[in-house]
């Protein structure tokens, strides 16, 4: 799927996935990642599971 034909929802998901992955490289603990992103730990865990991100 090219960048032009991706839906807004898909683009936002890819952006969110990249932000989470980038933040994981700067913080050693998941609770610190959640705090840095301004979300709850359980929300972070759920999003990581959805996007297939391992810590």
mmCIF file as Biopython writes it, N, C-alpha, C and O atoms, coordinates in Angstrom:
data_model
#
loop_
_atom_site.group_PDB
_atom_site.id
_atom_site.type_symbol
_atom_site.label_atom_id
_atom_site.label_alt_id
_atom_site.label_comp_id
_atom_site.label_asym_id
_atom_site.label_entity_id
_atom_site.label_seq_id
_atom_site.pdbx_PDB_ins_code
_atom_site.Cartn_x
_atom_site.Cartn_y
_atom_site.Cartn_z
_atom_site.occupancy
_atom_site.B_iso_or_equiv
_atom_site.auth_seq_id
_atom_site.auth_asym_id
_atom_site.pdbx_PDB_model_num
ATOM 1   N N  . UNK A ? 1  ? 0.853  -1.171 0.000  1.0 0.0 1  A 1 
ATOM 2   C CA . UNK A ? 1  ? 0.000  0.000  0.000  1.0 0.0 1  A 1 
ATOM 3   C C  . UNK A ? 1  ? 0.900  1.237  0.000  1.0 0.0 1  A 1 
ATOM 4   O O  . UNK A ? 1  ? 1.765  1.368  0.866  1.0 0.0 1  A 1 
ATOM 5   N N  . UNK A ? 2  ? 0.710  2.134  -0.950 1.0 0.0 2  A 1 
ATOM 6   C CA . UNK A ? 2  ? 1.544  3.324  -1.015 1.0 0.0 2  A 1 
ATOM 7   C C  . UNK A ? 2  ? 1.098  4.345  0.022  1.0 0.0 2  A 1 
ATOM 8   O O  . UNK A ? 2  ? -0.015 4.282  0.543  1.0 0.0 2  A 1 
ATOM 9   N N  . UNK A ? 3  ? 1.986  5.278  0.307  1.0 0.0 3  A 1 
ATOM 10  C CA . UNK A ? 3  ? 1.692  6.318  1.306  1.0 0.0 3  A 1 
ATOM 11  C C  . UNK A ? 3  ? 0.446  7.104  0.912  1.0 0.0 3  A 1 
ATOM 12  O O  . UNK A ? 3  ? -0.313 7.514  1.790  1.0 0.0 3  A 1 
ATOM 13  N N  . UNK A ? 4  ? 0.216  7.325  -0.364 1.0 0.0 4  A 1 
ATOM 14  C CA . UNK A ? 4  ? -0.919 8.115  -0.819 1.0 0.0 4  A 1 
ATOM 15  C C  . UNK A ? 4  ? -2.239 7.384  -0.647 1.0 0.0 4  A 1 
ATOM 16  O O  . UNK A ? 4  ? -3.270 8.031  -0.458 1.0 0.0 4  A 1 
ATOM 17  N N  . UNK A ? 5  ? -2.243 6.065  -0.705 1.0 0.0 5  A 1 
ATOM 18  C CA . UNK A ? 5  ? -3.499 5.327  -0.639 1.0 0.0 5  A 1 
ATOM 19  C C  . UNK A ? 5  ? -3.813 4.797  0.755  1.0 0.0 5  A 1 
ATOM 20  O O  . UNK A ? 5  ? -4.862 4.183  0.954  1.0 0.0 5  A 1 
ATOM 21  N N  . UNK A ? 6  ? -2.930 5.021  1.719  1.0 0.0 6  A 1 
ATOM 22  C CA . UNK A ? 6  ? -3.203 4.573  3.075  1.0 0.0 6  A 1 
ATOM 23  C C  . UNK A ? 6  ? -4.295 5.439  3.687  1.0 0.0 6  A 1 
ATOM 24  O O  . UNK A ? 6  ? -4.364 6.646  3.456  1.0 0.0 6  A 1 
ATOM 25  N N  . UNK A ? 7  ? -5.137 4.795  4.466  1.0 0.0 7  A 1 
ATOM 26  C CA . UNK A ? 7  ? -6.181 5.550  5.145  1.0 0.0 7  A 1 
ATOM 27  C C  . UNK A ? 7  ? -5.563 6.344  6.290  1.0 0.0 7  A 1 
ATOM 28  O O  . UNK A ? 7  ? -4.466 6.036  6.755  1.0 0.0 7  A 1 
ATOM 29  N N  . UNK A ? 8  ? -6.275 7.360  6.732  1.0 0.0 8  A 1 
ATOM 30  C CA . UNK A ? 8  ? -5.810 8.160  7.855  1.0 0.0 8  A 1 
ATOM 31  C C  . UNK A ? 8  ? -5.625 7.282  9.087  1.0 0.0 8  A 1 
ATOM 32  O O  . UNK A ? 8  ? -4.645 7.426  9.818  1.0 0.0 8  A 1 
ATOM 33  N N  . UNK A ? 9  ? -6.560 6.382  9.312  1.0 0.0 9  A 1 
ATOM 34  C CA . UNK A ? 9  ? -6.484 5.484  10.460 1.0 0.0 9  A 1 
ATOM 35  C C  . UNK A ? 9  ? -5.205 4.654  10.416 1.0 0.0 9  A 1 
ATOM 36  O O  . UNK A ? 9  ? -4.524 4.507  11.431 1.0 0.0 9  A 1 
ATOM 37  N N  . UNK A ? 10 ? -4.880 4.118  9.261  1.0 0.0 10 A 1 
ATOM 38  C CA . UNK A ? 10 ? -3.672 3.300  9.115  1.0 0.0 10 A 1 
ATOM 39  C C  . UNK A ? 10 ? -2.422 4.145  9.335  1.0 0.0 10 A 1 
ATOM 40  O O  . UNK A ? 10 ? -1.481 3.699  9.992  1.0 0.0 10 A 1 
ATOM 41  N N  . UNK A ? 11 ? -2.402 5.342  8.801  1.0 0.0 11 A 1 
ATOM 42  C CA . UNK A ? 11 ? -1.253 6.224  8.981  1.0 0.0 11 A 1 
ATOM 43  C C  . UNK A ? 11 ? -1.062 6.579  10.451 1.0 0.0 11 A 1 
ATOM 44  O O  . UNK A ? 11 ? 0.068  6.611  10.939 1.0 0.0 11 A 1 
ATOM 45  N N  . UNK A ? 12 ? -2.156 6.844  11.157 1.0 0.0 12 A 1 
ATOM 46  C CA . UNK A ? 12 ? -2.076 7.165  12.578 1.0 0.0 12 A 1 
ATOM 47  C C  . UNK A ? 12 ? -1.559 5.977  13.381 1.0 0.0 12 A 1 
ATOM 48  O O  . UNK A ? 12 ? -0.774 6.148  14.314 1.0 0.0 12 A 1 
ATOM 49  N N  . UNK A ? 13 ? -1.997 4.778  13.020 1.0 0.0 13 A 1 
ATOM 50  C CA . UNK A ? 13 ? -1.518 3.578  13.710 1.0 0.0 13 A 1 
ATOM 51  C C  . UNK A ? 13 ? -0.018 3.391  13.497 1.0 0.0 13 A 1 
ATOM 52  O O  . UNK A ? 13 ? 0.706  3.052  14.434 1.0 0.0 13 A 1 
ATOM 53  N N  . UNK A ? 14 ? 0.443  3.607  12.285 1.0 0.0 14 A 1 
ATOM 54  C CA . UNK A ? 14 ? 1.874  3.473  11.999 1.0 0.0 14 A 1 
ATOM 55  C C  . UNK A ? 14 ? 2.682  4.518  12.769 1.0 0.0 14 A 1 
ATOM 56  O O  . UNK A ? 14 ? 3.766  4.226  13.275 1.0 0.0 14 A 1 
ATOM 57  N N  . UNK A ? 15 ? 2.151  5.726  12.851 1.0 0.0 15 A 1 
ATOM 58  C CA . UNK A ? 15 ? 2.821  6.799  13.583 1.0 0.0 15 A 1 
ATOM 59  C C  . UNK A ? 15 ? 2.881  6.464  15.076 1.0 0.0 15 A 1 
ATOM 60  O O  . UNK A ? 15 ? 3.916  6.641  15.718 1.0 0.0 15 A 1 
ATOM 61  N N  . UNK A ? 16 ? 1.771  5.981  15.618 1.0 0.0 16 A 1 
ATOM 62  C CA . UNK A ? 16 ? 1.713  5.604  17.030 1.0 0.0 16 A 1 
ATOM 63  C C  . UNK A ? 16 ? 2.706  4.475  17.322 1.0 0.0 16 A 1 
ATOM 64  O O  . UNK A ? 16 ? 3.413  4.508  18.329 1.0 0.0 16 A 1 
ATOM 65  N N  . UNK A ? 17 ? 2.752  3.494  16.448 1.0 0.0 17 A 1 
ATOM 66  C CA . UNK A ? 17 ? 3.687  2.373  16.605 1.0 0.0 17 A 1 
ATOM 67  C C  . UNK A ? 17 ? 5.122  2.879  16.632 1.0 0.0 17 A 1 
ATOM 68  O O  . UNK A ? 17 ? 5.919  2.440  17.461 1.0 0.0 17 A 1 
ATOM 69  N N  . UNK A ? 18 ? 5.456  3.794  15.739 1.0 0.0 18 A 1 
ATOM 70  C CA . UNK A ? 18 ? 6.814  4.333  15.675 1.0 0.0 18 A 1 
ATOM 71  C C  . UNK A ? 18 ? 7.153  5.138  16.926 1.0 0.0 18 A 1 
ATOM 72  O O  . UNK A ? 18 ? 8.269  5.048  17.437 1.0 0.0 18 A 1 
ATOM 73  N N  . UNK A ? 19 ? 6.204  5.919  17.420 1.0 0.0 19 A 1 
ATOM 74  C CA . UNK A ? 19 ? 6.439  6.707  18.634 1.0 0.0 19 A 1 
ATOM 75  C C  . UNK A ? 19 ? 6.698  5.789  19.823 1.0 0.0 19 A 1 
ATOM 76  O O  . UNK A ? 19 ? 7.611  6.037  20.611 1.0 0.0 19 A 1 
ATOM 77  N N  . UNK A ? 20 ? 5.906  4.739  19.955 1.0 0.0 20 A 1 
ATOM 78  C CA . UNK A ? 20 ? 6.100  3.790  21.055 1.0 0.0 20 A 1 
ATOM 79  C C  . UNK A ? 20 ? 7.468  3.130  20.937 1.0 0.0 20 A 1 
ATOM 80  O O  . UNK A ? 20 ? 8.200  3.045  21.923 1.0 0.0 20 A 1 
ATOM 81  N N  . UNK A ? 21 ? 7.816  2.666  19.756 1.0 0.0 21 A 1 
ATOM 82  C CA . UNK A ? 21 ? 9.109  2.007  19.549 1.0 0.0 21 A 1 
ATOM 83  C C  . UNK A ? 21 ? 10.265 2.961  19.851 1.0 0.0 21 A 1 
ATOM 84  O O  . UNK A ? 21 ? 11.242 2.566  20.488 1.0 0.0 21 A 1 
ATOM 85  N N  . UNK A ? 22 ? 10.164 4.198  19.405 1.0 0.0 22 A 1 
ATOM 86  C CA . UNK A ? 22 ? 11.213 5.186  19.670 1.0 0.0 22 A 1 
ATOM 87  C C  . UNK A ? 22 ? 11.344 5.470  21.161 1.0 0.0 22 A 1 
ATOM 88  O O  . UNK A ? 22 ? 12.452 5.571  21.686 1.0 0.0 22 A 1 
ATOM 89  N N  . UNK A ? 23 ? 10.213 5.599  21.834 1.0 0.0 23 A 1 
ATOM 90  C CA . UNK A ? 23 ? 10.231 5.895  23.266 1.0 0.0 23 A 1 
ATOM 91  C C  . UNK A ? 23 ? 10.824 4.730  24.048 1.0 0.0 23 A 1 
ATOM 92  O O  . UNK A ? 23 ? 11.496 4.940  25.058 1.0 0.0 23 A 1 
ATOM 93  N N  . UNK A ? 24 ? 10.585 3.515  23.593 1.0 0.0 24 A 1 
ATOM 94  C CA . UNK A ? 24 ? 11.166 2.331  24.243 1.0 0.0 24 A 1 
ATOM 95  C C  . UNK A ? 24 ? 12.694 2.354  24.215 1.0 0.0 24 A 1 
ATOM 96  O O  . UNK A ? 24 ? 13.336 1.809  25.114 1.0 0.0 24 A 1 
ATOM 97  N N  . UNK A ? 25 ? 13.272 2.968  23.209 1.0 0.0 25 A 1 
ATOM 98  C CA . UNK A ? 25 ? 14.733 3.020  23.125 1.0 0.0 25 A 1 
ATOM 99  C C  . UNK A ? 25 ? 15.331 4.013  24.116 1.0 0.0 25 A 1 
ATOM 100 O O  . UNK A ? 25 ? 16.522 3.945  24.419 1.0 0.0 25 A 1 
ATOM 101 N N  . UNK A ? 26 ? 14.510 4.936  24.624 1.0 0.0 26 A 1 
ATOM 102 C CA . UNK A ? 26 ? 15.005 5.970  25.535 1.0 0.0 26 A 1 
ATOM 103 C C  . UNK A ? 26 ? 14.706 5.698  27.006 1.0 0.0 26 A 1 
ATOM 104 O O  . UNK A ? 26 ? 15.260 6.365  27.880 1.0 0.0 26 A 1 
ATOM 105 N N  . UNK A ? 27 ? 13.849 4.738  27.290 1.0 0.0 27 A 1 
ATOM 106 C CA . UNK A ? 27 ? 13.457 4.449  28.666 1.0 0.0 27 A 1 
ATOM 107 C C  . UNK A ? 27 ? 13.554 2.947  28.918 1.0 0.0 27 A 1 
ATOM 108 O O  . UNK A ? 27 ? 13.007 2.158  28.148 1.0 0.0 27 A 1 
ATOM 109 N N  . UNK A ? 28 ? 14.244 2.540  29.986 1.0 0.0 28 A 1 
ATOM 110 C CA . UNK A ? 28 ? 14.453 1.115  30.237 1.0 0.0 28 A 1 
ATOM 111 C C  . UNK A ? 28 ? 13.238 0.368  30.789 1.0 0.0 28 A 1 
ATOM 112 O O  . UNK A ? 28 ? 13.155 -0.852 30.644 1.0 0.0 28 A 1 
ATOM 113 N N  . UNK A ? 29 ? 12.315 1.058  31.405 1.0 0.0 29 A 1 
ATOM 114 C CA . UNK A ? 29 ? 11.165 0.408  32.046 1.0 0.0 29 A 1 
ATOM 115 C C  . UNK A ? 29 ? 9.867  0.824  31.365 1.0 0.0 29 A 1 
ATOM 116 O O  . UNK A ? 29 ? 9.701  1.976  30.965 1.0 0.0 29 A 1 
ATOM 117 N N  . UNK A ? 30 ? 8.947  -0.135 31.238 1.0 0.0 30 A 1 
ATOM 118 C CA . UNK A ? 30 ? 7.676  0.156  30.565 1.0 0.0 30 A 1 
ATOM 119 C C  . UNK A ? 30 ? 6.869  1.226  31.282 1.0 0.0 30 A 1 
ATOM 120 O O  . UNK A ? 30 ? 6.199  2.031  30.634 1.0 0.0 30 A 1 
ATOM 121 N N  . UNK A ? 31 ? 6.923  1.248  32.613 1.0 0.0 31 A 1 
ATOM 122 C CA . UNK A ? 31 ? 6.163  2.275  33.315 1.0 0.0 31 A 1 
ATOM 123 C C  . UNK A ? 31 ? 6.714  3.666  32.991 1.0 0.0 31 A 1 
ATOM 124 O O  . UNK A ? 31 ? 5.965  4.643  32.995 1.0 0.0 31 A 1 
ATOM 125 N N  . UNK A ? 32 ? 8.021  3.762  32.712 1.0 0.0 32 A 1 
ATOM 126 C CA . UNK A ? 32 ? 8.614  5.037  32.317 1.0 0.0 32 A 1 
ATOM 127 C C  . UNK A ? 32 ? 8.171  5.432  30.909 1.0 0.0 32 A 1 
ATOM 128 O O  . UNK A ? 32 ? 7.948  6.610  30.630 1.0 0.0 32 A 1 
ATOM 129 N N  . UNK A ? 33 ? 8.047  4.453  30.038 1.0 0.0 33 A 1 
ATOM 130 C CA . UNK A ? 33 ? 7.566  4.710  28.676 1.0 0.0 33 A 1 
ATOM 131 C C  . UNK A ? 33 ? 6.135  5.228  28.733 1.0 0.0 33 A 1 
ATOM 132 O O  . UNK A ? 33 ? 5.798  6.219  28.085 1.0 0.0 33 A 1 
ATOM 133 N N  . UNK A ? 34 ? 5.298  4.549  29.512 1.0 0.0 34 A 1 
ATOM 134 C CA . UNK A ? 34 ? 3.901  4.966  29.648 1.0 0.0 34 A 1 
ATOM 135 C C  . UNK A ? 34 ? 3.818  6.381  30.196 1.0 0.0 34 A 1 
ATOM 136 O O  . UNK A ? 34 ? 3.035  7.195  29.707 1.0 0.0 34 A 1 
ATOM 137 N N  . UNK A ? 35 ? 4.618  6.675  31.202 1.0 0.0 35 A 1 
ATOM 138 C CA . UNK A ? 35 ? 4.622  8.008  31.798 1.0 0.0 35 A 1 
ATOM 139 C C  . UNK A ? 35 ? 5.067  9.057  30.782 1.0 0.0 35 A 1 
ATOM 140 O O  . UNK A ? 35 ? 4.472  10.131 30.696 1.0 0.0 35 A 1 
ATOM 141 N N  . UNK A ? 36 ? 6.109  8.749  30.016 1.0 0.0 36 A 1 
ATOM 142 C CA . UNK A ? 36 ? 6.618  9.680  29.006 1.0 0.0 36 A 1 
ATOM 143 C C  . UNK A ? 36 ? 5.578  9.955  27.923 1.0 0.0 36 A 1 
ATOM 144 O O  . UNK A ? 36 ? 5.506  11.061 27.389 1.0 0.0 36 A 1 
ATOM 145 N N  . UNK A ? 37 ? 4.772  8.938  27.604 1.0 0.0 37 A 1 
ATOM 146 C CA . UNK A ? 37 ? 3.752  9.092  26.568 1.0 0.0 37 A 1 
ATOM 147 C C  . UNK A ? 37 ? 2.443  9.650  27.113 1.0 0.0 37 A 1 
ATOM 148 O O  . UNK A ? 37 ? 1.551  10.012 26.345 1.0 0.0 37 A 1 
ATOM 149 N N  . UNK A ? 38 ? 2.326  9.719  28.436 1.0 0.0 38 A 1 
ATOM 150 C CA . UNK A ? 38 ? 1.109  10.248 29.046 1.0 0.0 38 A 1 
ATOM 151 C C  . UNK A ? 38 ? -0.065 9.289  28.976 1.0 0.0 38 A 1 
ATOM 152 O O  . UNK A ? 38 ? -1.221 9.705  28.899 1.0 0.0 38 A 1 
ATOM 153 N N  . UNK A ? 39 ? 0.248  7.984  29.005 1.0 0.0 39 A 1 
ATOM 154 C CA . UNK A ? 39 ? -0.807 6.968  28.987 1.0 0.0 39 A 1 
ATOM 155 C C  . UNK A ? 39 ? -0.594 6.007  30.150 1.0 0.0 39 A 1 
ATOM 156 O O  . UNK A ? 39 ? 0.479  5.975  30.753 1.0 0.0 39 A 1 
ATOM 157 N N  . UNK A ? 40 ? -1.608 5.235  30.453 1.0 0.0 40 A 1 
ATOM 158 C CA . UNK A ? 40 ? -1.507 4.254  31.529 1.0 0.0 40 A 1 
ATOM 159 C C  . UNK A ? 40 ? -0.692 3.051  31.052 1.0 0.0 40 A 1 
ATOM 160 O O  . UNK A ? 40 ? -0.615 2.755  29.860 1.0 0.0 40 A 1 
ATOM 161 N N  . UNK A ? 41 ? -0.089 2.372  32.027 1.0 0.0 41 A 1 
ATOM 162 C CA . UNK A ? 41 ? 0.733  1.199  31.737 1.0 0.0 41 A 1 
ATOM 163 C C  . UNK A ? 41 ? -0.064 0.147  30.965 1.0 0.0 41 A 1 
ATOM 164 O O  . UNK A ? 41 ? 0.433  -0.414 29.989 1.0 0.0 41 A 1 
ATOM 165 N N  . UNK A ? 42 ? -1.297 -0.120 31.399 1.0 0.0 42 A 1 
ATOM 166 C CA . UNK A ? 42 ? -2.093 -1.158 30.732 1.0 0.0 42 A 1 
ATOM 167 C C  . UNK A ? 42 ? -2.426 -0.763 29.292 1.0 0.0 42 A 1 
ATOM 168 O O  . UNK A ? 42 ? -2.525 -1.626 28.420 1.0 0.0 42 A 1 
ATOM 169 N N  . UNK A ? 43 ? -2.599 0.530  29.042 1.0 0.0 43 A 1 
ATOM 170 C CA . UNK A ? 43 ? -2.857 1.005  27.680 1.0 0.0 43 A 1 
ATOM 171 C C  . UNK A ? 43 ? -1.620 0.792  26.817 1.0 0.0 43 A 1 
ATOM 172 O O  . UNK A ? 43 ? -1.722 0.343  25.675 1.0 0.0 43 A 1 
ATOM 173 N N  . UNK A ? 44 ? -0.456 1.114  27.365 1.0 0.0 44 A 1 
ATOM 174 C CA . UNK A ? 44 ? 0.794  0.891  26.639 1.0 0.0 44 A 1 
ATOM 175 C C  . UNK A ? 44 ? 0.957  -0.578 26.312 1.0 0.0 44 A 1 
ATOM 176 O O  . UNK A ? 44 ? 1.283  -0.927 25.178 1.0 0.0 44 A 1 
ATOM 177 N N  . UNK A ? 45 ? 0.737  -1.440 27.286 1.0 0.0 45 A 1 
ATOM 178 C CA . UNK A ? 45 ? 0.894  -2.877 27.081 1.0 0.0 45 A 1 
ATOM 179 C C  . UNK A ? 45 ? -0.039 -3.370 25.975 1.0 0.0 45 A 1 
ATOM 180 O O  . UNK A ? 45 ? 0.366  -4.158 25.120 1.0 0.0 45 A 1 
ATOM 181 N N  . UNK A ? 46 ? -1.283 -2.905 25.995 1.0 0.0 46 A 1 
ATOM 182 C CA . UNK A ? 46 ? -2.277 -3.312 24.995 1.0 0.0 46 A 1 
ATOM 183 C C  . UNK A ? 46 ? -1.854 -2.851 23.595 1.0 0.0 46 A 1 
ATOM 184 O O  . UNK A ? 46 ? -1.970 -3.605 22.629 1.0 0.0 46 A 1 
ATOM 185 N N  . UNK A ? 47 ? -1.367 -1.621 23.490 1.0 0.0 47 A 1 
ATOM 186 C CA . UNK A ? 47 ? -0.929 -1.105 22.192 1.0 0.0 47 A 1 
ATOM 187 C C  . UNK A ? 47 ? 0.302  -1.866 21.685 1.0 0.0 47 A 1 
ATOM 188 O O  . UNK A ? 47 ? 0.408  -2.161 20.495 1.0 0.0 47 A 1 
ATOM 189 N N  . UNK A ? 48 ? 1.224  -2.177 22.590 1.0 0.0 48 A 1 
ATOM 190 C CA . UNK A ? 48 ? 2.401  -2.944 22.191 1.0 0.0 48 A 1 
ATOM 191 C C  . UNK A ? 48 ? 1.994  -4.315 21.674 1.0 0.0 48 A 1 
ATOM 192 O O  . UNK A ? 48 ? 2.542  -4.795 20.682 1.0 0.0 48 A 1 
ATOM 193 N N  . UNK A ? 49 ? 1.049  -4.936 22.332 1.0 0.0 49 A 1 
ATOM 194 C CA . UNK A ? 49 ? 0.558  -6.241 21.890 1.0 0.0 49 A 1 
ATOM 195 C C  . UNK A ? 49 ? -0.094 -6.118 20.509 1.0 0.0 49 A 1 
ATOM 196 O O  . UNK A ? 49 ? 0.140  -6.950 19.633 1.0 0.0 49 A 1 
ATOM 197 N N  . UNK A ? 50 ? -0.911 -5.080 20.320 1.0 0.0 50 A 1 
ATOM 198 C CA . UNK A ? 50 ? -1.605 -4.871 19.045 1.0 0.0 50 A 1 
ATOM 199 C C  . UNK A ? 50 ? -0.619 -4.670 17.899 1.0 0.0 50 A 1 
ATOM 200 O O  . UNK A ? 50 ? -0.829 -5.177 16.797 1.0 0.0 50 A 1 
ATOM 201 N N  . UNK A ? 51 ? 0.462  -3.924 18.162 1.0 0.0 51 A 1 
ATOM 202 C CA . UNK A ? 51 ? 1.427  -3.603 17.117 1.0 0.0 51 A 1 
ATOM 203 C C  . UNK A ? 51 ? 2.573  -4.605 17.018 1.0 0.0 51 A 1 
ATOM 204 O O  . UNK A ? 51 ? 3.441  -4.469 16.156 1.0 0.0 51 A 1 
ATOM 205 N N  . UNK A ? 52 ? 2.582  -5.605 17.888 1.0 0.0 52 A 1 
ATOM 206 C CA . UNK A ? 52 ? 3.636  -6.610 17.845 1.0 0.0 52 A 1 
ATOM 207 C C  . UNK A ? 52 ? 4.988  -6.087 18.286 1.0 0.0 52 A 1 
ATOM 208 O O  . UNK A ? 52 ? 6.024  -6.511 17.774 1.0 0.0 52 A 1 
ATOM 209 N N  . UNK A ? 53 ? 4.975  -5.162 19.237 1.0 0.0 53 A 1 
ATOM 210 C CA . UNK A ? 53 ? 6.215  -4.579 19.750 1.0 0.0 53 A 1 
ATOM 211 C C  . UNK A ? 53 ? 6.620  -5.337 21.005 1.0 0.0 53 A 1 
ATOM 212 O O  . UNK A ? 53 ? 5.823  -5.499 21.929 1.0 0.0 53 A 1 
ATOM 213 N N  . UNK A ? 54 ? 7.863  -5.798 21.032 1.0 0.0 54 A 1 
ATOM 214 C CA . UNK A ? 54 ? 8.388  -6.481 22.217 1.0 0.0 54 A 1 
ATOM 215 C C  . UNK A ? 54 ? 9.322  -5.527 22.949 1.0 0.0 54 A 1 
ATOM 216 O O  . UNK A ? 54 ? 10.027 -4.733 22.327 1.0 0.0 54 A 1 
ATOM 217 N N  . UNK A ? 55 ? 9.318  -5.612 24.265 1.0 0.0 55 A 1 
ATOM 218 C CA . UNK A ? 55 ? 10.211 -4.727 25.029 1.0 0.0 55 A 1 
ATOM 219 C C  . UNK A ? 55 ? 11.514 -5.413 25.355 1.0 0.0 55 A 1 
ATOM 220 O O  . UNK A ? 55 ? 12.383 -4.818 25.992 1.0 0.0 55 A 1 
#
